[in-house]
Amino acid sequence: MDIELQQQAADDQRRIAIFKALAEENRLRIIRVLYQAQREMTCSEVGAQLNISKSTVSYHFKALRLVGLTNTRQVAQTKYLSLRSATFEQYLPGFLATL
């Protein structure tokens, strides 16, 4: 039982971190853009769609990546961003469909 409680506490801490990350408007907008695109996008592409700078997108992507909501793949100087659907399915089932 103690192990179950520890796992539940760890899951709750993960949920708290995810909700904190999503509480920022630009991060939620980034998630929406990636979900609607259904493909990897560069920081520049996301920034152009949201009218925010590439550096701002990169800053928010780091926060999203740290809580496990996104993947970042770098090729040379270009970062490709995508959603980590397994995290959404585990902690926020049905959330993406509401965007």
N, CA and C of each residue as an Amber inpcrd file, in Angstrom:
protein
   297
   0.8200000  -1.1970000   0.0000000   0.0000000   0.0000000   0.0000000
   0.8610000   1.2560000   0.0000000   1.9680000   1.2340000   0.7270000
   2.8590000   2.3800000   0.8040000   3.4030000   2.7510000  -0.5790000
   3.7080000   1.7590000  -1.3770000   4.2130000   2.0000000  -2.7330000
   3.1360000   2.6540000  -3.5860000   1.9050000   2.2220000  -3.4330000
   0.7950000   2.8310000  -4.1560000   0.6340000   4.2950000  -3.7900000
   0.7370000   4.6050000  -2.5200000   0.6200000   5.9920000  -2.0660000
   1.7650000   6.8420000  -2.5910000   2.9600000   6.2910000  -2.6340000
   4.1090000   7.0110000  -3.1770000   3.9120000   7.2890000  -4.6660000
   3.4160000   6.3070000  -5.3910000   3.1670000   6.4870000  -6.8240000
   2.0780000   7.5240000  -7.0520000   1.0380000   7.4650000  -6.2390000
  -0.0480000   8.4340000  -6.3510000   0.4670000   9.8520000  -6.0690000
   1.3120000   9.9940000  -5.0760000   1.8920000  11.3030000  -4.7510000
   2.7710000  11.8030000  -5.8910000   3.5540000  10.9060000  -6.4930000
   4.4080000  11.2890000  -7.6140000   3.5540000  11.7080000  -8.8140000
   2.4900000  10.9610000  -9.0760000   1.5810000  11.3160000 -10.1750000
   0.9200000  12.6690000  -9.9200000   0.5370000  12.9110000  -8.6760000
  -0.0780000  14.2010000  -8.3400000   0.9020000  15.3500000  -8.5570000
   2.1530000  15.1560000  -8.1860000   3.1620000  16.1990000  -8.4060000
   3.3520000  16.4550000  -9.8970000   3.3040000  15.4120000 -10.6910000
   3.4210000  15.5610000 -12.1550000   2.2380000  16.3470000 -12.6920000
   1.0310000  16.0280000 -12.2280000  -0.1620000  16.7660000 -12.6500000
  -0.0570000  18.2470000 -12.2840000   0.4110000  18.5350000 -11.0820000
   0.5650000  19.9230000 -10.6480000   1.5210000  20.6580000 -11.5760000
   2.6450000  20.0460000 -11.9100000   3.6200000  20.6720000 -12.8090000
   3.0170000  20.8970000 -14.1960000   2.2450000  19.9380000 -14.6840000
   1.5980000  20.0690000 -15.9960000   0.5990000  21.2210000 -15.9770000
  -0.2230000  21.2860000 -14.9490000  -1.2130000  22.3670000 -14.8730000
  -0.5490000  23.7310000 -14.7470000   0.5380000  23.8120000 -14.0150000
   1.2760000  25.0820000 -13.9180000   1.8010000  25.5010000 -15.2880000
   2.3320000  24.5520000 -16.0280000   2.8560000  24.8690000 -17.3610000
   1.7390000  25.3300000 -18.2850000   0.5900000  24.6820000 -18.2220000
  -0.5230000  25.0290000 -19.1090000  -1.2630000  26.2950000 -18.6870000
  -0.9940000  26.7740000 -17.4740000  -1.6740000  27.9720000 -16.9800000
  -1.1650000  29.2410000 -17.6650000  -0.0650000  29.1500000 -18.3980000
   0.4810000  30.3060000 -19.1050000  -0.1520000  30.3520000 -20.5020000
  -0.7090000  31.4850000 -20.8740000  -1.4810000  31.6010000 -22.1120000
  -0.7040000  31.2050000 -23.3620000   0.5140000  31.6700000 -23.5200000
   1.2790000  31.3360000 -24.7270000   1.5540000  29.8440000 -24.8340000
   1.7660000  29.1940000 -23.7080000   2.0220000  27.7460000 -23.7460000
   0.7810000  26.9940000 -24.1960000  -0.3620000  27.4130000 -23.7180000
  -1.6100000  26.7860000 -24.1510000  -1.8240000  27.0210000 -25.6420000
  -1.5180000  28.2190000 -26.1100000  -1.6470000  28.5260000 -27.5390000
  -0.6920000  27.6740000 -28.3740000   0.5140000  27.4500000 -27.8730000
   1.4910000  26.6070000 -28.5730000   0.9710000  25.1820000 -28.6820000
   0.4250000  24.6520000 -27.5870000  -0.1500000  23.3010000 -27.6100000
  -1.2510000  23.2230000 -28.6600000  -2.1000000  24.2310000 -28.7080000
  -3.1970000  24.2580000 -29.6760000  -2.6620000  24.2400000 -31.1150000
  -1.6710000  25.0600000 -31.3970000  -1.1020000  25.1240000 -32.7490000
  -0.5140000  23.7740000 -33.1470000   0.2280000  23.1600000 -32.2550000
   0.8160000  21.8490000 -32.5680000  -0.2470000  20.7790000 -32.7570000
  -1.2710000  20.8120000 -31.9340000  -2.3390000  19.8250000 -32.0530000
  -3.0700000  19.9860000 -33.3910000  -3.3760000  21.2030000 -33.7460000
  -4.0850000  21.4410000 -34.9990000  -3.2330000  21.1090000 -36.2130000
  -1.9240000  21.3180000 -36.1210000  -1.0310000  21.0260000 -37.2390000
  -0.8400000  19.5170000 -37.4290000  -0.8930000  18.7570000 -36.3410000
  -0.7070000  17.3020000 -36.3870000   0.6210000  16.8970000 -37.0290000
   1.6590000  17.7180000 -36.7790000   2.9920000  17.4090000 -37.3100000
   4.0250000  18.1740000 -36.5000000   5.2930000  17.8450000 -36.7170000
   6.3660000  18.6220000 -36.1110000   6.3810000  20.0130000 -36.7310000
   6.7230000  20.9880000 -35.9240000   6.8490000  22.3520000 -36.4190000
   8.1100000  22.9610000 -35.8430000   8.6750000  23.9310000 -36.5520000
   9.8370000  24.6410000 -36.0360000   9.3750000  25.7720000 -35.1210000
  10.3060000  26.2650000 -34.3160000   9.9990000  27.4220000 -33.4510000
   9.5440000  28.5980000 -34.2980000  10.1740000  28.7770000 -35.4460000
   9.8060000  29.8870000 -36.3340000   8.3800000  29.7550000 -36.8450000
   7.9830000  28.5400000 -37.2320000   6.6200000  28.3240000 -37.7200000
   5.5900000  28.6160000 -36.6320000   5.8490000  28.1150000 -35.4350000
   4.9270000  28.3500000 -34.3260000   4.8640000  29.8360000 -34.0100000
   6.0280000  30.4760000 -33.9500000   6.0780000  31.9050000 -33.6680000
   5.3250000  32.7280000 -34.6870000   5.4520000  32.3620000 -35.9670000
   4.7530000  33.0910000 -37.0290000   3.2380000  32.9500000 -36.8770000
   2.7800000  31.7730000 -36.5370000   1.3320000  31.5700000 -36.3730000
   0.7700000  32.3220000 -35.1750000   1.5850000  32.4630000 -34.1300000
   1.1100000  33.0970000 -32.9020000   1.5540000  34.5530000 -32.7720000
   2.3440000  35.0060000 -33.7340000   2.8700000  36.3670000 -33.7230000
   3.7080000  36.6470000 -32.4720000   4.5620000  35.6840000 -32.1200000
   5.5130000  35.8600000 -31.0300000   6.9030000  35.4680000 -31.5390000
   7.9320000  35.9750000 -30.8990000   9.2940000  35.7510000 -31.3790000
   9.7240000  34.2950000 -31.2160000  10.6900000  33.9190000 -32.0500000
  11.2370000  32.5700000 -31.9980000  11.8390000  32.2830000 -30.6210000
  12.4960000  33.2730000 -30.0200000  13.1020000  33.0650000 -28.7040000
  12.0290000  32.8660000 -27.6290000  10.9010000  33.5520000 -27.7610000
   9.8010000  33.3800000 -26.8120000   9.2080000  31.9820000 -26.9400000
   9.0390000  31.5250000 -28.1710000   8.5360000  30.1650000 -28.4030000
   9.4990000  29.1510000 -27.7850000  10.7880000  29.3490000 -28.0190000
  11.7920000  28.4340000 -27.4920000  11.7480000  28.3850000 -25.9640000
  11.5930000  29.5320000 -25.3380000  11.5030000  29.6230000 -23.8740000
  10.3060000  28.8140000 -23.3560000   9.1590000  28.9890000 -23.9830000
   7.9590000  28.2810000 -23.5420000   8.0440000  26.7920000 -23.8550000
   8.6960000  26.4540000 -24.9580000   8.8420000  25.0400000 -25.2890000
   9.6820000  24.3080000 -24.2780000  10.6730000  24.9850000 -23.7370000
  11.4970000  24.3480000 -22.7090000  10.6240000  23.9860000 -21.5030000
   9.7670000  24.9060000 -21.0800000   8.8760000  24.6410000 -19.9440000
   7.9340000  23.4780000 -20.2520000   7.4100000  23.4280000 -21.4710000
   6.5030000  22.3420000 -21.8610000   7.2410000  21.0050000 -21.9380000
   8.4670000  21.0560000 -22.4310000   9.2690000  19.8340000 -22.5350000
   9.6220000  19.2950000 -21.1500000   9.9600000  20.1850000 -20.2200000
  10.3640000  19.7480000 -18.8830000   9.2560000  19.0120000 -18.1360000
   8.0010000  19.3230000 -18.4300000   6.8920000  18.5980000 -17.7830000
   6.3980000  17.4390000 -18.6470000   7.0530000  17.2120000 -19.7830000
   6.7470000  16.0440000 -20.6030000   5.6250000  16.1990000 -21.6030000
   5.2190000  17.4380000 -21.9080000   4.1110000  17.6370000 -22.8470000
   4.5630000  17.7060000 -24.2990000   5.8350000  18.0010000 -24.5220000
   6.3310000  18.1290000 -25.8880000   7.6650000  17.4120000 -26.0580000
   7.9880000  17.1760000 -27.3070000   9.2920000  16.6590000 -27.7050000
  10.0030000  17.7430000 -28.4900000  11.3000000  17.7970000 -28.3770000
  12.0920000  18.7120000 -29.1790000  13.1870000  17.8970000 -29.8580000
  13.2710000  18.0580000 -31.1630000  14.3050000  17.3820000 -31.9420000
  15.0960000  18.4680000 -32.6580000  16.4100000  18.4490000 -32.4750000
  17.2320000  19.4870000 -33.0850000  18.0430000  18.9070000 -34.2290000
  17.9990000  19.6110000 -35.3610000  18.8110000  19.2720000 -36.5260000
  19.5660000  20.5340000 -36.8810000  20.8890000  20.4840000 -36.7020000
  21.7350000  21.6630000 -36.8820000  21.2270000  22.7730000 -35.9610000
  20.8300000  23.9080000 -36.5070000  20.3400000  25.0260000 -35.6870000
  18.8180000  25.0440000 -35.5470000  18.1400000  24.1250000 -36.2150000
  16.6780000  24.1290000 -36.2320000  16.1120000  23.1590000 -35.2050000
  15.1750000  23.6510000 -34.3900000  14.4730000  22.8030000 -33.4260000
  13.1030000  22.4540000 -33.9810000  12.7830000  21.1680000 -33.9640000
  11.4790000  20.6850000 -34.3900000  10.6960000  20.2820000 -33.1480000
   9.4790000  20.7860000 -33.0580000   8.6630000  20.6070000 -31.8720000
   7.4450000  19.7540000 -32.1920000   7.0670000  18.9050000 -31.2470000
   5.8690000  18.0860000 -31.4180000   5.2830000  17.7760000 -30.0500000
   4.0370000  17.3530000 -30.0520000   3.3640000  16.9770000 -28.8130000
   3.7790000  15.5730000 -28.3970000   3.8590000  15.3520000 -27.1150000
   4.0990000  14.0140000 -26.5790000   2.7390000  13.4730000 -26.1600000
   2.0880000  12.8140000 -27.0850000   0.6980000  12.3990000 -26.8800000
   0.5340000  11.4250000 -25.7140000   1.5360000  10.6230000 -25.4200000
   1.4130000   9.6600000 -24.3200000   1.1870000  10.3680000 -22.9840000
   1.8330000  11.5100000 -22.7940000   1.6430000  12.2640000 -21.5460000
   0.2200000  12.7920000 -21.4520000  -0.2720000  13.3240000 -22.5790000
  -1.6550000  13.8230000 -22.5830000  -2.6340000  12.6920000 -22.3140000
  -2.4100000  11.5360000 -22.9230000  -3.3090000  10.4000000 -22.7230000
  -3.3040000   9.9200000 -21.2800000  -2.1330000   9.9420000 -20.6460000
  -2.0300000   9.4500000 -19.2750000  -2.5880000  10.4330000 -18.2480000
  -2.2300000  11.7080000 -18.3970000  -2.5820000  12.6880000 -17.3580000
  -3.7540000  13.5980000 -17.7190000  -4.0260000  13.7850000 -19.0040000
  -5.0900000  14.6730000 -19.4280000  -5.9130000  14.0510000 -20.5650000
  -6.4730000  12.8770000 -20.3490000  -7.2070000  12.2210000 -21.4300000
  -8.3580000  13.0940000 -21.9230000  -8.4370000  13.2480000 -23.2380000
  -9.4990000  14.0400000 -23.8530000  -9.2100000  15.5180000 -23.9350000
  -8.1610000  15.9860000 -23.2920000  -7.8520000  17.4190000 -23.2570000
  -7.6190000  18.0110000 -24.6510000  -6.7990000  17.3410000 -25.4480000
  -6.4470000  17.8890000 -26.7660000  -7.6810000  18.0570000 -27.6500000
  -8.6310000  17.1840000 -27.5480000  -9.8410000  17.2770000 -28.3620000
 -10.6840000  18.5040000 -28.0150000 -10.4440000  19.1010000 -26.8650000
 -11.2110000  20.2870000 -26.4700000 -10.6320000  21.5860000 -27.0310000
  -9.4600000  21.4960000 -27.6450000  -8.8150000  22.7180000 -28.1310000
  -9.4460000  23.1740000 -29.4040000
